[in-house]
Amino acid sequence: MEKQMTFEEKIEHYRTIIDDVSYPTVNKWKEEHPNKKVVGMFPVYTPYELPHAAGMLPVGVFGAGGKIEIDHADSRIQSFVCSIARSTLELGLTERLKNFDALYFTSICDVARNLSGIWQTNFPQQLVEYIHFPQNMNNSSAPKHYRAELQKLVSNLEQLSGKKITNEDLLNSIKTFNRNRELCLQLYHIKSTTPHLLSTFEAYIVLRLGTLLPVEEHSQLLEGIIPQIHQRKRTARDFVRVMIEGSFCEQPPLELMQVIEDAGCYIVDDDLLLHSRWFNEAVPLNGDPLLSLAESYINRSRYSSVRHYGNKSRKEQFLEKIKSGKVDGVLFCAPKFCEPALLDYVVLKDELEKHNISYMTFEYEEKMGVFESIRMQVETFVESVLFFS
Amino acid sequence: MQEQKFKYQGIGREYQKQLLTAWYERLQNAKNDGRKVAYLFVPGNVAEFLRVFDFELVFPEVNALQCGVRKTSGDLILKAEDIGYSSDVCGYVKNDIGMMLQGNIGPSGTEIPKPDLLLCTYCGCTTFIKWFEALAHFYDVPLVMLDVPYMRDGEISDTDRQYIVEQLKELIPLCEKITGNKFDYDKLVEAMKHSAEAEDLWVQILHSAKHKPSPFDSYFEAVFFMAPIYVLRGLPECTDYYREALKEIYERIEHGVGPIPDEKVRVVIEGPPPWPHFRAFWELLKHWGVCAVASSYSKVGGFWDHGFRHDYTKPFESIADYCLTCYTNQNLPMRTELLRSYAEEYSADAIVIHSVKSCRSFSVGQADMREQFIRKWDIPTLLVESDLADPRYFQAAQLKNRIDAFFESLEHKRLVKV
């Protein structure tokens, strides 16, 4: 049935899936594979290849996006903490993640780190991993250390599934995810070269769906829709080319993306769902697969506020991205209370000022319901870029 | 001022003040004296290693907390907010940036020298990275990470230890290049010996709080007593300080006196203090005869309670273990268990959690800890919120209400039990 749908119909359909916090695709998968395991992946980047190699289903866990009330998590996490941490815990406490056998958190920030501890205490039946990503990119032993970290995850997955993970399994998974990342990048290429053909709102829905499906199914789906996007008959408009910075972990409400685009912006680049295109190059398929993943993380990751920059500073990479994307202005769009984004903002906007690049800033949270003031701000921003830049 | 009754009375506070004043003066003169300056953080600070190269050490958190105590942090935070820092990010970072924007005049009025090296000991706090990335941007100086993995498995793994050792070894050529001083193994050994001795003495002070009444407040007094072991560790004057301070503690035990005239309630405190309202917070608890017999904050810069000492026979490995075990680098189940065990070992009646907005590393998980203390172990637990640097978050009336209600009910429970 899906094959006959238009691109627009598909988007509408996918949206209902990503909006459903009861994880329908996961429940269905679990019914079809009752003996297999589901692993929840907290943002930003998580090595999806590992559970996949173990025959498990890795699933993105991005909080509840304002779809549920925070009743139980309030007594466990204080009010000055980002929505994604609170609503993810609420999903757990309300048993919406009961089909998940394991959860991965990573060293992106102190909140995510401590959430892994809260999880260990409250959900002892689930395997909880806290992955330490290297932050000293110039140290020669960083790849070795991170490889050992990945090996530990592999061993724990083997224990969970009772099945040995071979190098062949890992290489196959890397290959599968390389293909998926390549396809996701194609959407970004479309957004950048022909932004009138694909809005960020639409691209986001397609990518977010990928966090809920088996990767093979998602890649197939992308292969089907990419030609459909190219065939769309839409006229290019005199919009401002903007880039969103700061939305790498907690995801902004979909309405916010629509508001920005409706106000006259093409969002030609962003840091939403960064895991879907985390590496600048494909992960090599020759050699030791875990070491390849480790070296790729250290040497070939995209820049992000949750990864220390190493030799090339974040601001250089940020400026390069603006230049290569022919970006007219930057929208700093960070979740409330997100320290990595809010702290980076000052350094990055300093660079923009030095280079005379326009920017504006606003914060969001999951429960946000009114977007009018942001719409007005963005409209004013668009006018200022169009007429005064 | 309290009346001077005993020989060593007040030495712990006074000597500490003298040492810190001398340290700030030495920092002010560092550049003129041709010495290089390294900035680093208190948790996991590799002071012994850097002293080999004769670096002067600056600890931005110590400057920030001192500004808090001296009530200048509020203005400095606003200065940082003026250039774009959000009201929701760490007050220490904003205090430090605000200070830099105002010519880097430190809390005691002396100038803090610019860094020649930013060594980010990433130990239990991710905001540290953002903080030093910002300083690297503003000062345009080299930033080096010392990547300390979190104690995610509840114990030290050899892989993590070796990773830190290898990073330290790779750091040597850079330190030699910046300072012009060669790495000297014997100097490292000497610093380690000083550290271990000071650590032994400091632990004796901390353990003294097991006495009844406690001769020492492990939170409100510990924050003064612990300063030398964080900023001067590895130097002979640090060891000398603890030798003297311990005399004061022994003298208190001998005379059966303590920081609280009439100790009624013994508590364990979790979380950093509200520096800009430090005294007010202490008074709220003193009112109920509360003495903090153990605290986690006194372990942020080193955890020596369970026997760890800097070991000169294996210096690099030992520094690695030191970094790994600092309190905020311990995972939540370890932290929870530590506080529970403190309550038991120090015969505490309750646990008080001071949850600060600035430091999510400390605070996220504290509400969950409270649930466990109460439900699993039946330990009365109070959780109050304010901030460590930002005076705007200290709601005195609200805090007083909560504290009074908690201790009143505790007192009532005791009466009923009797």
HADDOCK unambig.tbl for C-alpha pairs under 7 A between the chains (distance, minus, plus):
assign (segid A and resid 75 and name CA) (segid B and resid 367 and name CA) 6.41 0.50 0.50
assign (segid A and resid 76 and name CA) (segid B and resid 365 and name CA) 6.82 0.50 0.50
assign (segid A and resid 76 and name CA) (segid B and resid 367 and name CA) 4.74 0.50 0.50
assign (segid A and resid 76 and name CA) (segid B and resid 368 and name CA) 4.57 0.50 0.50
assign (segid A and resid 77 and name CA) (segid B and resid 364 and name CA) 6.16 0.50 0.50
assign (segid A and resid 77 and name CA) (segid B and resid 365 and name CA) 6.40 0.50 0.50
assign (segid A and resid 77 and name CA) (segid B and resid 367 and name CA) 5.93 0.50 0.50
assign (segid A and resid 80 and name CA) (segid B and resid 357 and name CA) 6.41 0.50 0.50
assign (segid A and resid 109 and name CA) (segid B and resid 126 and name CA) 5.44 0.50 0.50
assign (segid A and resid 110 and name CA) (segid B and resid 125 and name CA) 6.33 0.50 0.50
assign (segid A and resid 110 and name CA) (segid B and resid 126 and name CA) 5.81 0.50 0.50
assign (segid A and resid 110 and name CA) (segid B and resid 360 and name CA) 6.05 0.50 0.50
assign (segid A and resid 110 and name CA) (segid B and resid 361 and name CA) 4.93 0.50 0.50
assign (segid A and resid 111 and name CA) (segid B and resid 360 and name CA) 6.17 0.50 0.50
assign (segid A and resid 111 and name CA) (segid B and resid 361 and name CA) 6.80 0.50 0.50
assign (segid A and resid 111 and name CA) (segid B and resid 364 and name CA) 6.13 0.50 0.50
assign (segid A and resid 114 and name CA) (segid B and resid 332 and name CA) 6.66 0.50 0.50
assign (segid A and resid 114 and name CA) (segid B and resid 364 and name CA) 6.00 0.50 0.50
assign (segid A and resid 114 and name CA) (segid B and resid 365 and name CA) 6.11 0.50 0.50
assign (segid A and resid 117 and name CA) (segid B and resid 331 and name CA) 6.51 0.50 0.50
assign (segid A and resid 117 and name CA) (segid B and resid 332 and name CA) 5.06 0.50 0.50
assign (segid A and resid 117 and name CA) (segid B and resid 333 and name CA) 6.55 0.50 0.50
assign (segid A and resid 118 and name CA) (segid B and resid 365 and name CA) 6.08 0.50 0.50
assign (segid A and resid 118 and name CA) (segid B and resid 368 and name CA) 6.80 0.50 0.50
assign (segid A and resid 130 and name CA) (segid B and resid 152 and name CA) 6.31 0.50 0.50
assign (segid A and resid 132 and name CA) (segid B and resid 149 and name CA) 6.19 0.50 0.50
assign (segid A and resid 134 and name CA) (segid B and resid 147 and name CA) 6.88 0.50 0.50
assign (segid A and resid 135 and name CA) (segid B and resid 145 and name CA) 6.91 0.50 0.50
assign (segid A and resid 135 and name CA) (segid B and resid 147 and name CA) 5.70 0.50 0.50
assign (segid A and resid 136 and name CA) (segid B and resid 145 and name CA) 5.29 0.50 0.50
assign (segid A and resid 136 and name CA) (segid B and resid 146 and name CA) 6.58 0.50 0.50
assign (segid A and resid 136 and name CA) (segid B and resid 147 and name CA) 5.60 0.50 0.50
assign (segid A and resid 139 and name CA) (segid B and resid 167 and name CA) 6.27 0.50 0.50
assign (segid A and resid 141 and name CA) (segid B and resid 163 and name CA) 6.52 0.50 0.50
assign (segid A and resid 141 and name CA) (segid B and resid 166 and name CA) 6.88 0.50 0.50
assign (segid A and resid 145 and name CA) (segid B and resid 159 and name CA) 6.83 0.50 0.50
assign (segid A and resid 145 and name CA) (segid B and resid 163 and name CA) 6.47 0.50 0.50
assign (segid A and resid 337 and name CA) (segid B and resid 88 and name CA) 5.63 0.50 0.50
assign (segid A and resid 339 and name CA) (segid B and resid 89 and name CA) 5.77 0.50 0.50
assign (segid A and resid 340 and name CA) (segid B and resid 130 and name CA) 6.76 0.50 0.50
assign (segid A and resid 342 and name CA) (segid B and resid 86 and name CA) 6.43 0.50 0.50
assign (segid A and resid 343 and name CA) (segid B and resid 85 and name CA) 6.70 0.50 0.50
assign (segid A and resid 343 and name CA) (segid B and resid 130 and name CA) 6.38 0.50 0.50
assign (segid A and resid 344 and name CA) (segid B and resid 130 and name CA) 6.87 0.50 0.50
assign (segid A and resid 346 and name CA) (segid B and resid 84 and name CA) 5.67 0.50 0.50
assign (segid A and resid 346 and name CA) (segid B and resid 85 and name CA) 6.40 0.50 0.50
assign (segid A and resid 347 and name CA) (segid B and resid 134 and name CA) 6.36 0.50 0.50
assign (segid A and resid 347 and name CA) (segid B and resid 137 and name CA) 6.96 0.50 0.50
